[in-house]
Amino acid sequence: MAELKITDDNYEEILGKGGVVVIDFWATWCGPCQIMKPRILDVAERIGDDAKVIQIDIDKEKELATRFRIQSVPTLIIFKNGKQQWRQSGVISAHALMQLLKEYQ
């Protein structure tokens, strides 16, 4: 997974670098987030350098959660070249997420 620390101060720079970025908004107390965690790690490993995969803990980055209007977790958002392409709250399979990422590469 990308070793990027995305914060309210640098998110525009990270998203604006181009390419595909997947952001997983999650929380430690969230059961469905715990189900998603190994799936996100699997996708990050399989996708390699073709996309950045970033996890954001909404309790640590409250301003980012507010900026992206996160109302439930997990919420996944796919960006391409800085523009939001897809968004979904809830659990998704690793296979389905990989298929989505292939559409945006």
C-alpha positions in Angstrom: 0.0 0.0 0.0 1.2 3.5 -0.7 3.2 5.0 2.1 1.5 8.3 1.8 0.2 10.2 4.7 -2.8 12.1 3.4 -4.1 15.0 5.5 -6.3 18.0 5.1 -3.2 20.0 4.2 -1.9 17.8 1.4 -4.8 15.9 -0.1 -5.1 18.1 -3.2 -1.5 17.7 -4.0 -1.7 13.9 -3.7 -4.9 13.6 -5.7 -3.6 16.1 -8.3 -0.4 14.1 -9.1 -2.3 12.1 -11.7 -3.1 8.5 -12.0 -5.6 6.4 -10.1 -6.0 6.8 -6.3 -8.3 4.8 -4.1 -9.2 6.2 -0.7 -10.7 4.0 2.0 -12.3 6.0 4.7 -12.6 3.8 7.8 -12.7 3.7 11.6 -11.2 1.3 14.2 -14.6 0.8 15.8 -16.4 -0.1 12.6 -17.1 -3.8 12.0 -17.6 -3.6 8.2 -14.3 -1.7 8.1 -12.5 -4.6 9.7 -14.1 -6.9 7.0 -12.8 -4.5 4.3 -9.2 -4.2 5.7 -7.8 -7.5 4.3 -9.6 -6.9 1.0 -8.1 -3.4 0.7 -4.6 -4.8 1.5 -5.1 -7.6 -1.1 -6.1 -5.0 -3.7 -3.2 -2.8 -2.9 -0.8 -5.7 -3.2 -2.3 -6.9 -6.5 -2.6 -3.4 -8.1 1.0 -2.6 -7.3 2.2 0.7 -8.8 -0.8 1.0 -11.2 -2.8 2.9 -8.5 -2.3 4.4 -5.1 -4.3 2.9 -2.2 -4.7 5.1 0.9 -6.6 4.4 4.1 -7.9 7.3 6.1 -9.0 6.9 9.7 -12.0 9.3 10.0 -11.4 9.7 13.8 -7.8 10.9 13.1 -8.6 13.0 10.1 -12.0 14.5 10.9 -11.5 17.5 8.6 -10.9 15.3 5.6 -13.9 13.2 6.5 -16.0 16.4 6.6 -14.5 17.7 3.4 -15.3 14.5 1.6 -18.8 14.3 3.2 -18.2 10.9 4.8 -21.4 9.9 6.5 -20.8 6.2 7.0 -17.8 3.9 6.9 -16.4 2.2 5.1 -16.6 4.5 2.2 -14.4 4.0 -0.9 -13.7 6.7 -3.4 -11.8 6.3 -6.7 -10.1 9.3 -8.2 -8.4 9.6 -11.6 -6.2 12.6 -12.3 -7.7 14.4 -9.3 -11.3 13.9 -10.2 -13.7 11.6 -8.4 -14.9 8.8 -10.6 -16.7 6.4 -8.2 -17.8 6.3 -4.6 -19.5 3.7 -2.5 -20.2 3.1 1.2 -20.3 -0.4 2.6 -18.4 -3.6 2.0 -17.3 -4.6 -1.5 -15.4 -7.7 -2.6 -11.7 -7.4 -3.6 -12.6 -8.8 -7.0 -15.3 -6.1 -7.6 -12.9 -3.4 -6.6 -10.2 -4.8 -8.9 -12.7 -4.7 -11.8 -13.5 -1.1 -11.0 -9.9 -0.1 -10.9 -9.3 -1.7 -14.3 -12.0 0.5 -15.8 -10.1 3.7 -14.7 -6.6 2.7 -15.6 
